[in-house]
Amino acid sequence: EAGVAQSPRYKIIEKRQSVAFWCNPISGHATLYWYQQILGQGPKLLIQFQNNGVVDDSQLPKDRFSAERLKGVDSTLKIQPAKLEDSAVYLCASSLGGGGEQYFGPGTRLTVT
Amino acid sequence: DQQVKQNSPSLSVQEGRISILNCDYTNSMFDYFLWYKKYPAEGPTFLISISSIKDKNEDGRFTVFLNKSAKHLSLHIVPSQPGDSAVYFCAASGSSGDKLTFGTGTRLAVRP
């Protein structure tokens, strides 16, 4: 069974530029999560989708971050404009739903200069 | 506000000995606790979990203990192996098991 796929793996941009990350969850997983992991910290949930609907986006900085999950499968997370403090690893995870085990992708390491 | 705390950023253990990783939490609404293991350049992988109705859960070399009154849990690895060297994250959620709150992680090094 293929795991959670993410791309790109690494991205370097200048502040005020925009960037987008892509995630393809495990087939059949209804729930998809985006996490931000800043160096030295644990992952922090940004947004949770159930199929193509948002369940929780309370910690998403909505003035600059946006996410969508069209057709309830793939998802994209966008930052526009980026700030220096957005430098982090962005992790995507998926689960069958209902509190089931979350499977994580390898993450995208973003560096904002 | 750090609701899940791992106060030891690193731990070094001799191969074959016991590794004990600790985690404290402040939110009494947490109902489900998990440990994740993370290797460099990979995403976290689920290791073991425990529900608040239990005080111990065992899976092979890994055992998690929960002390609800102290809001403390620990992960025991016996015997420790070099392949266990990784960063271990403690996480907690409410009864839905969905929204995970992670600790800052403990880097375990198992010396051959």
Boltz contact constraints between the chains, C-beta under 6 A:
constraints:
  - contact:
      token1: [A, 41]
      token2: [B, 104]
      max_distance: 6.0
  - contact:
      token1: [A, 42]
      token2: [B, 89]
      max_distance: 6.0
  - contact:
      token1: [A, 42]
      token2: [B, 102]
      max_distance: 6.0
  - contact:
      token1: [A, 42]
      token2: [B, 103]
      max_distance: 6.0
  - contact:
      token1: [A, 42]
      token2: [B, 104]
      max_distance: 6.0
  - contact:
      token1: [A, 42]
      token2: [B, 105]
      max_distance: 6.0
  - contact:
      token1: [A, 43]
      token2: [B, 102]
      max_distance: 6.0
  - contact:
      token1: [A, 45]
      token2: [B, 99]
      max_distance: 6.0
  - contact:
      token1: [A, 91]
      token2: [B, 43]
      max_distance: 6.0
  - contact:
      token1: [A, 99]
      token2: [B, 96]
      max_distance: 6.0
  - contact:
      token1: [A, 99]
      token2: [B, 97]
      max_distance: 6.0
  - contact:
      token1: [A, 99]
      token2: [B, 98]
      max_distance: 6.0
  - contact:
      token1: [A, 101]
      token2: [B, 46]
      max_distance: 6.0
  - contact:
      token1: [A, 104]
      token2: [B, 43]
      max_distance: 6.0
  - contact:
      token1: [A, 104]
      token2: [B, 44]
      max_distance: 6.0
  - contact:
      token1: [A, 105]
      token2: [B, 43]
      max_distance: 6.0
  - contact:
      token1: [A, 106]
      token2: [B, 42]
      max_distance: 6.0
  - contact:
      token1: [A, 106]
      token2: [B, 43]
      max_distance: 6.0
  - contact:
      token1: [A, 107]
      token2: [B, 43]
      max_distance: 6.0
